[in-house]
Amino acid sequence: MSNEAVIARIEELRAILNELNYEYYVLDNPSVPDAEYDRYMQELLRLEEENPELTTEDSPTVRVGGPVLDMFQKVTHKAPMLSLGNAYNEGDIKDFDRKVRQGTGAEHISYVCELKIDGLAVSLHYENGRFVQGATRGDGVTGEDITSNLRTIKAIPLRLTEGVALEARGEAYMPKSSFQRLNEEREKRGETLFANPRNAAAGSLRQLDPKIAAQRNLSFFVYGLSNLEGRTVFSHGEALNLLGELGFKTNPHRRVCQTVEEVIAFVKEWEEKRHVLDYEIDGIVIKVDDLALQESLGTTAKSPRWAVAYKFAEEEVTTKLIDIELNV
Ligand code: NAD
């Protein structure tokens, strides 16, 4: 490709990805399957890597999420809510492991493998054991205050079993069975259908009237703990156990793996049996267990160096994407 052709393609890909981000993150109404979006993103990443002089600070490759809606109060996250680097095959997982070992100088690393729930990331703040504020990830730096809607989710404790202060991060999602029922009811009423459970969950939580979220039977899995006061934890696995004791719903299908081979076995196992679950997962998140090692690895502008998301291979699906009105 000539230099002009590369510049033109990069611009074209950025325009496509910006538009798709807007549909996905602002309208909660994607027009293409995720795998197609991921292909554009991979192509842009490759072109920018090959032509570093053409990278810009506002490229979709360096940005997280989408713009925040004006209808909610804005919340600045204490620490940015980042995205995750991706792995698509065994080789990518081994590369990740190699980089982690090089970056830490450790010969042996324990990883926690978790299901990657396909919902939307939210951050929950607790003071004296009480839920005080919840926000969407937004653009990673600033999110939307959706506290009233989150209060309607029964899996989110309003009061913890201990009076601690903390920030919990996790995924709000709509179970597959609730999604099916919701769309059946909407079809009967002649209303537009939701494209998938993720968009139904996101659309429900970004409504001004909390009664709507309350009717939608949403749930929540917690997967991260930070700014904990009054207690100390040393590993991610320990943090998840503590969150469970404090009253949060943690996902039971997690495993601490001592080798990269064990990680790959976990990934293969769940890629096969993902359909037994009543919620959608789109991959496996692999995290360094030791919090001191996480800290020493740090983050890039877009994602932590201590975690990676293995994405399941694309499945043959025919999605019927229909307009979703924001205020339905
Ligand atoms: P990501 O989905 O690849 O990974 C980060 C997210 O994983 C976190 O924000 C969190 O919400 C989630 N997650 C779920 N389970 C987790 C766990 N156990 N631990 C930690 N995190 C967990 O990255 P992203 O930046 O959120 O979004 C990119 C995704 O959105 C891609 O899959 C992309 O295909 C899709 N997308 C699609 C379109 C489209 O038009 N179809 C547009 C934009 C984005």
Boltz pocket constraint, residues with backbone or C-beta under 6 A from the ligand:
constraints:
  - pocket:
      binder: B
      contacts: [[A, 20], [A, 21], [A, 23], [A, 24], [A, 25], [A, 30], [A, 31], [A, 32], [A, 33], [A, 34], [A, 35], [A, 37], [A, 38], [A, 64], [A, 65], [A, 82], [A, 83], [A, 84], [A, 114], [A, 115], [A, 116], [A, 117], [A, 118], [A, 119], [A, 120], [A, 121], [A, 122], [A, 137], [A, 170], [A, 171], [A, 223], [A, 285], [A, 309]]
      max_distance: 6.0
